[in-house]
Amino acid sequence: MTNADDIKDLALSFARADADREEAVRELETRCGGRRVAAVRARQHLAEELEADAGRVEIERAISLLDDLLGRLPV
């Protein structure tokens, strides 16, 4: 499992559990070690899944969490 897969799965887990947004984003940031690449790849995978199966709320929430995470990480 790649780091991006780990981040994707964690974001989905937080989305399904309707976890506290701030805590979820902090944990995702810790898990990716501040590296954008893993977060970007995780978001891309989720976007592809959403395109194939539109309307899945947990994927939309997970993408939103990753968007918040990417907003915190240096470019």
N, C-alpha and C positions, 0 to 999 in steps of 0.2 A: 504494500500500500504506500502510495506516495504521500508527501506532506500535503499536497493539494487535495487528495482524497480524504485525508484525515480532517482537514479544515472543512471540506464540503459536508462530510458526515456529521461533524460537530455542529455546524450551522443548522443543518436539517434537524438535528436532535433538539437544539435550543428552540427552533421554530415550532416544532411539534409540541413541545412542552410549554410553549408560550412563556418562556423564561424572561426574567427581567432583562430588558434590552441593554442597559449599561453593563451589567455583569456579564452578559453573553458576549458583548463586543470586547470587553477586557480579556475574557478567557480566550477568545479567538485570537486576539493580538498576542497574547502570551504563547499560545500554541504555535502560531506561525513564526514566532521569533522575530517579529518586525520585518519580515521579508514579504514584499509585495507580490512576488511571483506566485507563491503558493495561493495567496488570496485571489489573485487575478484568475489563475487557472481554475480554482474552485468555483468562482463566479461563472466562468465560461461554461463549465460542465453543467452547472445548475440552469443556466440560460438555455442550453441545448435541451435539457430534460423538459423545461417548461415549454419550449417551442414544440416538442413532440407530444406533450400532454398539457395543453393550456388549461388554466383555471385551477391548478393545484396550489391552494393557498399556502401550504407549508413551504413550497419551493419559492413562492413570491416572498414570504417572510424571511427565508434563509438568504435570498438575494439581497433583501433590504439590510439585513445584518451585515452582510459582506460589504455592501456599499458604505455603511457607517464605518466599518473597519478600514476600508481603503481610504476614506477621508482622513483617517488618523495617521496613516503610514506615510513616511517620506517618499517622494517620487524619485 
